Each structure stands twice: as C-alpha cells, then as structure tokens.
Amino acid sequence: MIDQASSPWQRTVALAGPAIFVLLWGTGFVGAKAGLQHSEPMTFLSLRFLIVAVLMAAIARAAGIPWPRAPGEIGHLAVLGLLMQFAYFGGCWLSIHWGVGAGISAVICALQPVMTAVLAGPLLGERVSARQWLGLGLGLIGVALVVSHKLGEGLGTPAAMAMSFVGAIGVTAGTLYQKRFCPTIDPRTGSAIQFIVAGLATGLVGLATETGGIDWHPEFFGALLYTSVFVSLISVTLLTLMIRQSEATRVASLFFLMPPAAAVVAYFYFGETITGLALVGMGVAVAGVALAVWRPASA
C-alpha cells in the first residue's frame, strides 16, 4: 500500500516506476545486442558511460545539486559504479558479444532477486516473509527451466554464460551496497560519479583487450542513444529511487520480469525464438514476482 503521507513524486515513482523500469531495463539487452554488431563491448560501454556521465553532470548543475565532497562518500559511489555499472553491464555485454542471446542473458540476470533475498537478511536486517520466499523460489524455478532448455539446445558456451552470471552478481552486490552505504544518494550527482568510474574501468579494459574500432552505422547510433538515455539515464535513476523507497528484496524481485520483456523484443527484432518450455518458465517467473512484491493493503 502506498503511504498517503508521501509526496506526489514518491507516489508516482511507487506506482509507475516499476513498470517503466522493467520495460527499459529489459529491452536494454536488445539494445546491447544491436549495438554490439557494430562495436566491441568495452569500447561501446566506454562511449555510453561517457555520454551518460556528461548528461547527469549537466542535469545536476542545472538543478543546483551539490556534489559529494567527503572522501568516504565519493569512495562508496566509486565502488557502487564498479558493481552496478562496470560489473553488471560489462559482464552482460561480454556475454552477448560472445554469442549468448539477449533473452538468455536476461534470464540468467534474473537470478539476482534470489541472491539479494538470501543476503538481504543477514546484511541489511530485512525480513523476508514465507510468501516472498515462495515467490522467489518460483522465480528461480522459472529461470532454471529457461536456462536448461537453452543449454540443451546448445545456445551459448559456458564461458559466455558465465559472464552473465558475473553481471548478476555485480548488480546484486550493488543493490545491497547502495542500500547499506548510500541510502540517501542523489540520483544525479551520485550516478554521474558512478558512470565516470565505470567509464574509466571499461576504457582501461578496452585499451588492453580491444581494437577500439566502431562501425558508425545508424543502428549503432540508435543503440547508443537508447542504452545511454533510456537504459542508463532514466532506468538507473528509477532504480536508485526505488531502492531508496523500498526493501532491497522487493526491488530485486522486479528483475524476474526482465526475461519476458527482453525475449519478446528480441523475438521481433532478431528472430530469437521463444519455445513452449521457455514460455512456461517465464510464466512461472512472473507468478513468482507477483508473490514476492505483492503486499496486502493492511501492510
């Protein structure tokens, strides 16, 4: 139930934020695959992070938002940038670049809610109810159904899929780290620092491992614009606000909805097939999310 004493902005985020976040974040996997047909992953991410950092800094300046000055606070934001941006996007984009489908990568990253729920209790003191555990369990079963089917078809190598798991671990650690050490982070200045740090990290890795070449195709420009503005600028801001307003476990449960969003768009854009078993698995995962995030009105 939404707190009636909250501000109109908080109520708007609570109502519309999850749906917008799921749509943008899930389809970001498709944007990544589109752009990676014309650029290597670290090169693409470095350019993307640079654009977002500049946009965030400009928005913060226009709004008169003060920048963090305490070394400890800046250090926490730097760690958060390495976890939420570099590890998550770097892992997922490498996975897709190495041949894993956009929908499959999204499914693997949907394991994030289970990891968060397991760790949120001892690390954050959050109570996970029996109903939430049941929902998370269903979500895990749904993800397992999809992954096992894709592995059975030989779609993706173990090393490529492992990078998607790296991404899931990164965003899990980042969600918990933000809730613990950056609970009042401003999504403008805080995100700008995160993207600067992540851009430096991807840039260094790119210099060491990639050629830096880019095919300046219209599809690349579209993917760069979409992943920079809609996935990073808007959805990361929404994620920051939702983590601030809700329990980490409830926010993390939204990641189970990424596979359906990514798979549907990937089917129409790339022709990635959605089989009967995959649909069943996604349906089970969605049911699990409903159980995990639903809260009685009396709560």
C-alpha positions as CSV (number, residue, x, y, z in Angstrom):
1,M,0.0,0.0,0.0
2,I,1.3,3.5,-0.9
3,D,1.8,5.8,2.0
4,Q,-0.7,8.6,1.6
5,A,1.6,10.9,3.5
6,S,4.3,10.6,0.9
7,S,5.0,13.3,-1.7
8,P,3.3,13.2,-5.1
9,W,6.7,12.4,-6.6
10,Q,7.2,9.4,-4.3
11,R,3.7,8.1,-5.1
12,T,4.4,8.5,-8.8
13,V,7.7,6.5,-8.5
14,A,5.9,3.8,-6.5
15,L,3.1,3.4,-9.0
16,A,4.7,3.9,-12.4
17,G,8.4,3.4,-11.6
18,P,8.4,-0.5,-11.6
19,A,6.6,-0.9,-14.9
20,I,8.8,1.7,-16.7
21,F,11.9,0.3,-15.1
22,V,11.1,-3.3,-16.2
23,L,10.4,-2.2,-19.8
24,L,13.5,-0.1,-20.2
25,W,15.9,-2.3,-18.4
26,G,14.7,-5.5,-20.0
27,T,14.8,-4.1,-23.6
28,G,18.3,-2.8,-22.8
29,F,19.5,-6.3,-23.5
30,V,18.2,-6.0,-27.1
31,G,19.8,-2.6,-27.4
32,A,23.1,-4.1,-26.3
33,K,22.9,-6.8,-28.9
34,A,22.0,-4.3,-31.7
35,G,25.0,-2.1,-30.8
36,L,27.4,-4.9,-30.4
37,Q,27.0,-5.9,-34.0
38,H,29.0,-2.7,-34.8
39,S,31.4,-2.3,-31.9
40,E,33.3,-4.3,-29.3
41,P,31.7,-4.3,-25.8
42,M,34.2,-2.3,-23.7
43,T,34.5,0.3,-26.5
44,F,30.7,0.6,-26.7
45,L,30.3,0.9,-23.0
46,S,33.1,3.5,-22.6
47,L,31.4,5.7,-25.0
48,R,28.0,5.1,-23.5
49,F,29.2,5.8,-19.9
50,L,30.9,9.0,-21.0
51,I,27.7,10.3,-22.6
52,V,25.6,9.5,-19.5
53,A,28.2,11.0,-17.1
54,V,28.1,14.3,-19.1
55,L,24.3,14.3,-19.2
56,M,24.0,13.5,-15.5
57,A,26.5,16.2,-14.6
58,A,24.7,18.8,-16.7
59,I,21.3,17.9,-15.1
60,A,22.8,18.1,-11.6
61,R,24.4,21.5,-12.4
62,A,21.1,22.9,-13.9
63,A,19.3,21.7,-10.7
64,G,21.9,23.2,-8.4
65,I,22.6,19.8,-6.8
66,P,25.7,19.9,-4.5
67,W,28.4,17.3,-5.3
68,P,29.6,14.9,-2.7
69,R,32.8,16.2,-1.0
70,A,33.6,13.7,1.7
71,P,36.2,11.1,0.6
72,G,34.2,8.3,2.2
73,E,31.1,9.2,0.3
74,I,32.9,9.5,-3.0
75,G,34.6,6.2,-2.3
76,H,31.3,4.5,-1.8
77,L,29.9,5.9,-5.0
78,A,33.0,4.7,-6.8
79,V,32.6,1.1,-5.5
80,L,28.9,1.3,-6.5
81,G,29.9,2.4,-10.0
82,L,32.2,-0.6,-10.3
83,L,29.4,-3.0,-9.2
84,M,26.2,-1.6,-10.7
85,Q,27.7,-0.3,-14.0
86,F,31.1,-1.9,-14.8
87,A,30.5,-5.5,-13.4
88,Y,26.8,-5.7,-14.4
89,F,26.9,-4.2,-17.9
90,G,30.4,-5.3,-18.6
91,G,29.5,-8.9,-17.8
92,C,26.2,-9.0,-19.6
93,W,27.6,-7.2,-22.7
94,L,30.6,-9.5,-23.0
95,S,28.2,-12.5,-22.7
96,I,26.0,-11.2,-25.5
97,H,29.1,-10.3,-27.6
98,W,30.3,-13.9,-27.2
99,G,27.1,-15.4,-28.6
100,V,24.5,-15.6,-25.8
101,G,21.1,-14.4,-26.9
102,A,19.7,-11.2,-25.4
103,G,16.8,-13.2,-23.8
104,I,19.1,-15.8,-22.3
105,S,21.3,-13.2,-20.8
106,A,18.3,-11.5,-19.3
107,V,17.1,-14.9,-17.8
108,I,20.5,-15.5,-16.1
109,C,20.5,-12.0,-14.7
110,A,17.0,-12.7,-13.3
111,L,18.7,-14.8,-10.7
112,Q,19.6,-11.6,-9.0
113,P,16.5,-11.5,-6.8
114,V,17.3,-14.9,-5.2
115,M,20.9,-13.7,-4.4
116,T,19.5,-10.5,-2.9
117,A,16.9,-12.2,-0.8
118,V,19.4,-14.7,0.6
119,L,21.8,-11.9,1.6
120,A,19.4,-9.0,2.5
121,G,18.5,-10.7,5.8
122,P,22.0,-11.0,7.3
123,L,23.4,-7.9,5.7
124,L,20.6,-5.4,5.9
125,G,18.3,-6.9,8.6
126,E,15.4,-7.1,6.2
127,R,12.7,-9.7,7.0
128,V,11.8,-11.9,4.0
129,S,8.3,-13.5,4.5
130,A,7.3,-17.0,3.7
131,R,5.2,-15.7,0.8
132,Q,8.2,-13.8,-0.6
133,W,10.4,-16.9,-0.3
134,L,7.8,-18.9,-2.2
135,G,7.7,-16.2,-4.9
136,L,11.4,-16.1,-5.1
137,G,11.5,-19.9,-5.3
138,L,9.0,-19.9,-8.2
139,G,11.1,-17.3,-9.9
140,L,14.2,-19.4,-9.6
141,I,12.4,-22.5,-11.0
142,G,11.2,-20.4,-13.9
143,V,14.7,-19.2,-14.7
144,A,16.1,-22.7,-14.4
145,L,13.5,-24.0,-16.9
146,V,14.5,-21.5,-19.5
147,V,18.3,-21.8,-18.9
148,S,18.2,-25.6,-19.0
149,H,16.2,-25.6,-22.3
150,K,18.6,-23.2,-23.9
151,L,21.7,-25.1,-22.7
152,G,20.1,-28.3,-24.1
153,E,19.8,-26.7,-27.5
154,G,23.5,-25.7,-27.4
155,L,22.8,-22.0,-27.4
156,G,25.8,-20.3,-25.8
157,T,29.1,-21.5,-24.3
158,P,29.8,-22.0,-20.6
159,A,32.3,-19.1,-20.6
160,A,29.8,-16.7,-22.3
161,M,27.0,-17.6,-20.0
162,A,29.4,-17.3,-17.0
163,M,29.8,-13.6,-17.9
164,S,26.0,-13.1,-17.5
165,F,26.4,-14.6,-14.0
166,V,29.1,-12.1,-13.3
167,G,26.7,-9.4,-14.3
168,A,24.0,-10.8,-12.0
169,I,26.5,-11.0,-9.1
170,G,27.6,-7.4,-9.8
171,V,24.0,-5.9,-9.7
172,T,23.2,-8.0,-6.6
173,A,26.2,-6.7,-4.7
174,G,25.5,-3.2,-6.0
175,T,21.8,-3.2,-4.8
176,L,22.9,-4.3,-1.3
177,Y,25.8,-1.9,-1.2
178,Q,23.7,1.0,-2.2
179,K,21.0,0.2,0.4
180,R,23.7,-0.2,3.1
181,F,26.2,2.6,2.3
182,C,24.4,5.1,0.0
183,P,20.8,5.2,1.2
184,T,20.3,8.9,0.5
185,I,22.3,9.0,-2.7
186,D,21.1,11.8,-5.1
187,P,20.5,10.0,-8.5
188,R,22.0,12.9,-10.4
189,T,25.4,13.6,-8.9
190,G,25.7,10.1,-7.5
191,S,25.1,8.5,-10.8
192,A,27.5,10.9,-12.6
193,I,30.3,9.7,-10.3
194,Q,29.4,6.1,-10.9
195,F,29.4,6.5,-14.6
196,I,32.7,8.3,-14.6
197,V,34.3,5.5,-12.6
198,A,32.7,2.8,-14.8
199,G,33.8,4.6,-17.9
200,L,37.4,4.7,-16.7
201,A,37.2,1.0,-15.9
202,T,35.8,-0.1,-19.2
203,G,38.1,2.3,-21.1
204,L,41.2,0.7,-19.4
205,V,39.9,-2.9,-20.2
206,G,39.1,-1.8,-23.7
207,L,42.6,-0.4,-24.3
208,A,44.1,-3.6,-23.1
209,T,41.9,-6.1,-24.9
210,E,40.1,-4.4,-27.9
211,T,40.9,-2.6,-31.1
212,G,38.6,0.3,-30.4
213,G,37.0,0.2,-33.9
214,I,33.4,1.3,-34.4
215,D,31.2,0.8,-37.4
216,W,29.2,4.1,-37.3
217,H,26.0,2.5,-38.7
218,P,22.6,4.1,-38.0
219,E,21.7,1.0,-35.9
220,F,24.8,1.7,-33.7
221,F,23.7,5.3,-33.2
222,G,20.2,4.1,-32.2
223,A,21.5,1.6,-29.8
224,L,23.9,4.1,-28.3
225,L,21.1,6.6,-27.8
226,Y,18.7,4.1,-26.4
227,T,21.1,2.5,-23.9
228,S,22.6,5.8,-22.9
229,V,19.4,7.9,-22.3
230,F,16.6,5.3,-21.7
231,V,18.5,2.5,-20.0
232,S,21.2,4.4,-18.1
233,L,19.8,7.9,-17.6
234,I,16.2,7.0,-16.9
235,S,16.1,3.4,-15.6
236,V,19.2,3.8,-13.4
237,T,17.6,6.9,-11.8
238,L,14.4,4.9,-11.3
239,L,16.3,2.0,-9.7
240,T,18.1,4.4,-7.3
241,L,14.8,5.9,-6.2
242,M,13.1,2.5,-5.8
243,I,16.0,1.1,-3.7
244,R,15.7,4.2,-1.5
245,Q,12.0,3.8,-1.0
246,S,11.6,0.0,-0.8
247,E,13.3,-3.0,0.7
248,A,16.1,-4.4,-1.5
249,T,14.3,-7.8,-1.8
250,R,11.2,-6.2,-3.3
251,V,13.1,-4.1,-5.8
252,A,15.3,-7.0,-6.7
253,S,12.2,-9.2,-7.5
254,L,11.5,-6.9,-10.5
255,F,14.5,-8.5,-12.2
256,F,12.5,-11.7,-12.7
257,L,10.3,-9.7,-15.2
258,M,13.3,-8.8,-17.4
259,P,13.3,-12.1,-19.4
260,P,9.8,-11.7,-20.8
261,A,10.4,-8.0,-21.8
262,A,13.8,-8.9,-23.4
263,A,12.6,-12.1,-25.0
264,V,9.5,-10.6,-26.7
265,V,11.5,-7.6,-28.2
266,A,14.4,-9.9,-29.2
267,Y,12.0,-12.2,-31.0
268,F,10.6,-9.4,-33.2
269,Y,13.9,-7.6,-33.7
270,F,16.4,-10.5,-34.0
271,G,14.1,-13.5,-34.5
272,E,15.2,-15.2,-31.3
273,T,12.7,-17.9,-30.8
274,I,10.6,-18.4,-27.7
275,T,9.7,-22.1,-27.3
276,G,6.9,-23.6,-25.3
277,L,9.2,-24.5,-22.4
278,A,10.7,-21.1,-22.3
279,L,7.2,-19.5,-22.2
280,V,6.3,-21.8,-19.3
281,G,9.4,-20.9,-17.4
282,M,8.8,-17.2,-17.9
283,G,5.2,-17.6,-16.8
284,V,6.4,-19.3,-13.6
285,A,8.9,-16.5,-13.0
286,V,6.2,-13.8,-13.5
287,A,4.0,-15.6,-11.0
288,G,6.9,-15.7,-8.6
289,V,7.4,-11.9,-8.9
290,A,3.7,-11.3,-8.1
291,L,4.1,-13.2,-4.9
292,A,7.4,-11.6,-3.9
293,V,6.3,-8.0,-4.5
294,W,2.6,-8.1,-3.6
295,R,1.8,-6.5,-0.3
296,P,-1.6,-6.6,1.4
297,A,-3.4,-3.3,1.9
298,S,-3.1,-3.7,5.6
299,A,0.7,-3.8,5.4
